Amino acid sequence: MTVPETAAAPTTAALALGDDALVLSHRLGEWAGHAPVLEEEVALANIALDLLGQARVLLSAVGDEDELAYLREERAFRNLQLVEQPNGDFAHTIARQLYFSTYQHLLYAELAAADGPFAGLAAKAVKEVAYHRDHAEQWTLRLGDGTETGHERMQRACTDLWRFTGEMFQPVDGLDVDLAGMERDWLESVRAVLHRATLTVPEGPRAGAWAAGAGRQGVHTESFGRMLAEMQHLHRSHPGASW
C-alpha cells in the first residue's frame, strides 16, 4: 500500500504525527524483557501504549489503521528519522525520548489550544506526553549526574542523536503551529535539562543538508527497514487473518 505524494492537509500532518507515534511505540516495545529494572520495563511499556493509542487515532483519520501500519512500504512512512533510531543502550533510549517528548509536548500543547482538527487528540495526549517528558528528564538527570559510566553514556547518546533534532521543526502541510517559537522553547528546555545533568550541550549541526526533512519525505535510515520488516512480518505472513 502506498500513500500519494500529494496527500492533502490535514492528511499529510496526520500521517506524519501518526507515524512518529507508531514507530517510537514499536522501538520502546523492543525493551520488553530487556529493561534494566522491572519498574522501568512497566514505565516504557506504558509510554509505548500511550504512543500506540495516539497512532491509532491519527492513522484512523487517514484510512484503515492496520493497512497503514502493516502494508505500507518504507518510502511511504512519514516519521521523523529521530524516532526510528535503534534503542542502543538505555542512555541512548532516554536521550531519544528526551528530545522527542519535549518536542511532542510543546506541539500538543499548541494544538490543544487551537481550534483545529487535532485539538481533541492533543488535549488528551498532552497530559500523557507531560509524563513521558518528565520521565525522560528525570532519567537524564540521574544518568548524567550519576556515575562516571552513566555520565559518559548519556553524553555520548545526546551527542549522537543531536543531528536528528532539526527535522522536528521542518514545516508539515496541515500542521499550523509556530515552529520557530517551538524550536526556541525546545532548545531552552533541553539545554536547561542537560546543564542540570552536568552534560555538555552538543555543538554540532542539528540537521545536515542530507537529513533536513528527510523522514517526512520518506527517506529513512538503514535501521528503519529492518525494524519495519519485523513490525510487519506477522500481518504480511497471514493476509486477511482475524484474531
N, C-alpha and C positions, 0 to 999 in steps of 0.2 A: 504494500500500500504506500502511495506517495501523497504528499500534500503539495498543491500547486505553489509555485514560487510567488505567484501574485495574490496569495491569500489576503483578503481584505481585513482591515481592522474592524472589530477587535479580535478577529480570529488569530491574527499574527501574534498579538500580545498574549492571548490565552494559551496558544501553543508554547510560546517562549517560557511563560511562567509555569505552565503545567509540566513542561519537560524538565525545567530546573528542579522542581519538587520531586518528580518521579525518579530522576537519575540519582539525586542525592539520597533519596529514601532507599534506593537499592544499595548504594555504596555503604550507608550506615547499617543496613541489614546484613551486610557481609561480616559485621563484627559478631554476629550471633555465635556463641560458643567460643569466642576468641578475645573478649574484652578482658582488661586487666583484673577487674573485680566484678562480682555478681551484681552489685548495686549499679555499676556503670553499664553493665550489659542491659539491665532493665531501662536505664535512662536513655541509652542510644536507641533501643527498640521503640521506646515511646516517641522519641523525636522522629524516627523513621516513619512511624504510623501517622503522626501529625502531618508530615510532608506527603505521605501517600494519600491521605484524605484531601489535602489541597489539590493534589494532582488529579484526583478523580473528578472533583468539581470542575476544574478548569478544562480538562480534556473532554468531559461530557458536554461542555458548552460548545465544543467544536464538532464532535461526532461520536462514534462508538469508542468508549474509553479503552476497551480491550484491543480493538483493532489498532488504535493509535499507539498503544503501548507495545504491542507484541508483533505487529505486522508491518510497521514502517521500516524502511531501510535506514542505514546510518545517516546518509545525507539529508534525510527528511526531518531529523531531530533538530530542534532549535535551542537546546540548552546551552548555558554558559560552559566554556571549557573548564572553568574552575570546579564545578560540581562533579565533573566526570573524572577528576584526578584520582588515582588509586589511593586507598586508605593509608598505605605506608605504615609507619609506627603510630602509636597513639597520639604523639605530639603533632604529627602530620594531619591526622584527622581533626584534631582540635583547632589547628591553625586554619584549615579549610572551613571549619564550622564558624570560627570567629569572623572571618572575612565575609562569608555568605550570610550568616544570620544577622549581622549588623546591617548589611545592605537590605535584606528582606524585611527587617523590622522597620527601617526607615521608609521603604517602599510601601508596605501595607498600611503604615500609619497615615501616609499621604493619600493613598487610595481610599481608605476608610473615611477620611474627612471630606472627600469629594463626592459629588452626585454623579457617579459614573457606573459603568457596567460591572466593575469589580468591587464596588463599595460593600456589598453584603458579605462576600467572601472575606474581604480584607478586615472587616470589623471583627469577625470571629478569629481569623488567622493571626491577627496582630497580637492577640493575647497568648496564643501558643508560641509564636516566634519570640515574644519577650522572654519566655523561659529558655528557649533554645539559645538566645543571645547571652543570657545570664550564665547558663551552664558553660558555654564556651569561654566566657570571660573569667569565670572562677577557675577553670582548669588551666587557662593561660597563666594566671597569676600563680597558681600552685606549682606548675611546672617551671615557669620562668624564674620564679624567686625561690626555688627549692634547691634540690641537689645540683651539683655541677653537671651530672649527666642529663638531668631533666632540663636544665637551662640550655645546654648545648643543643639538645634535640629540638627544643621549642624554637630556638633561634634559627636553626637550620631549616625547620619547616616553614616558619614565617617568611624567610628569605626565598626559599624555593618557590613558594606559591604567589609571591608578590606580583610577579609578572602577569598573572591571570586576572588581577583585580580590576584593571582598567575597563575590561569588556562590560562590566556590570553597568557602566554609565554611558554606554552607547545607545542612541535612540532606537526605540522599537515602535513600529506602527501600531497605533491604538493605545499606547501607554502614555497618557497625558499627565506627566509629572515633571517637577523641577529637577532634572537630572544634575544640573550644575550645583544646585543647593544641596541635594542629597550627597553628592560627591564630597563637598566641603564638610558636611556633617559626619560622613563616614570616615574621612581622613582624621578629623579631630577626635572622634571616638576611638578609633583603632590606635592612633598614636598614644592617646592617654592610657589605654589598657596596656600597651607594650611598655610604656615608660614605667607604669606601676609594677609591671612584672620584671623590671630591670633588664628588659630586652632592647636591643638596638632596632630602631625603625629602619627597614630596608631602604636603600637609596637607589636601587635600580629602576629602570622604566617599568611602568605598570601595564603596559601593553605595547609590545613591539609591532612594527608595521604589519607583520605576518599574522598577528593574533587579534588585532583590534576588530571586534565584531565577528570574529570567525565562527564561533559556535552558533551564534544567532543566524548565520548564513549557511549552516550545515557542514562546516569544516571542523572536524574534530581531531583530537589527539589519538595516538595509536592505541592507547589502553581502552578507549571507548568502544572500539569494535569488538574486543574480547569480552568486555562487560556486557555489551548488548547481546552477543551470541549466547551467553549464559542466561541472561534475563529472559530471552525469547524462546529458549530451547524447548521447554515443555509445551508451550502453546503451539509452536510450529510443528512439533512432533505428533500432535494429536489434533489436527484441524477439525473444528466443529464440535469438539467434545464439550460436554457439560458436566458439572461437578455436583 
